[in-house]
Structures are given as structure tokens and as C-alpha cells.
Amino acid sequence: MTMEAVIRARLTEALSPSRLEVVNESHKHAGHAGDDGTGESHWHVVIAADVFAGQSRVARHRMVHAALGDIMQQIHALSMDLSDGA
């Protein structure tokens, strides 16, 4: 299973998003610090989910990190656009 598939599956299971985009941005960072050569080190996610309603930006980020769990150790960079699904 690719890293994208794992990210998508974990976020879907934990957050039940109404919108989920998982974008591999590793090619933008080739040769830079954090590039491990796998082509799967830098990610951007766009998530709209009802579970974010009433949560602060920090709380939403923590929810995403918790959903990804142990694979966060394999991700050098993760940028996020998170909304409450409304």
C-alpha cells in the first residue's frame, strides 16, 4: 500500500471527512532537507469533516496527527487545510 493510500485510509476511518484531498508534494522538495529519496516525504491534506466543528486549529491538527499515528514518523512535512465540513 502506498503512503498516500495509508494516509487516505487512516484519515477516512478516523474523521469521516466529507472532503479529503491527499497531495504528494515531495517532488517540490527533492534534494532538500527531509527528502529521504522515497518520493513520499512531503504531504498536503485538505479535509472537511464534521468532527472539526467547534475545535480550535490546534485541536484539529492534533486530531489529524492522532489519526495518522505511527506513520507521522515517516512523514517529514505535512501541511493541512482543515474545515468543519459545513
KAFENLIN-V239653 format. One record per residue. PSI is psi in whole degrees, 0 to 359 (* if undefined). NEAR is the number of other C-alpha atoms within 8 Angstrom. Layout:
BEGIN
[[PSI | NEAR] [PSI | NEAR]]
END
This chain:
BEGIN
[[135 | 4] [161 | 5] [320 | 7] [316 | 9] [321 | 8] [314 | 9] [312 | 10] [315 | 10] [315 | 8] [319 | 10] [322 | 13] [314 | 10] [316 | 7] [327 | 7] [348 | 9] [57 | 9] [149 | 12] [340 | 9] [134 | 9] [121 | 11] [131 | 7] [114 | 11] [124 | 8] [114 | 10] [17 | 10] [325 | 12] [334 | 7] [346 | 5] [13 | 10] [128 | 9] [354 | 5] [170 | 6] [137 | 5] [347 | 7] [110 | 14] [3 | 6] [355 | 6] [339 | 6] [13 | 9] [49 | 10] [338 | 14] [126 | 13] [153 | 14] [132 | 11] [143 | 12] [121 | 11] [130 | 13] [122 | 14] [138 | 15] [331 | 11] [345 | 6] [347 | 12] [129 | 9] [0 | 5] [144 | 7] [167 | 6] [318 | 7] [317 | 6] [320 | 8] [317 | 11] [319 | 9] [322 | 8] [319 | 8] [314 | 9] [319 | 9] [320 | 7] [323 | 10] [335 | 11] [231 | 7] [338 | 6] [348 | 7] [334 | 9] [339 | 6] [352 | 7] [123 | 11] [317 | 10] [137 | 8] [111 | 9] [150 | 7] [141 | 9] [113 | 7] [133 | 11] [167 | 10] [10 | 11] [352 | 11] [* | 5]]
END
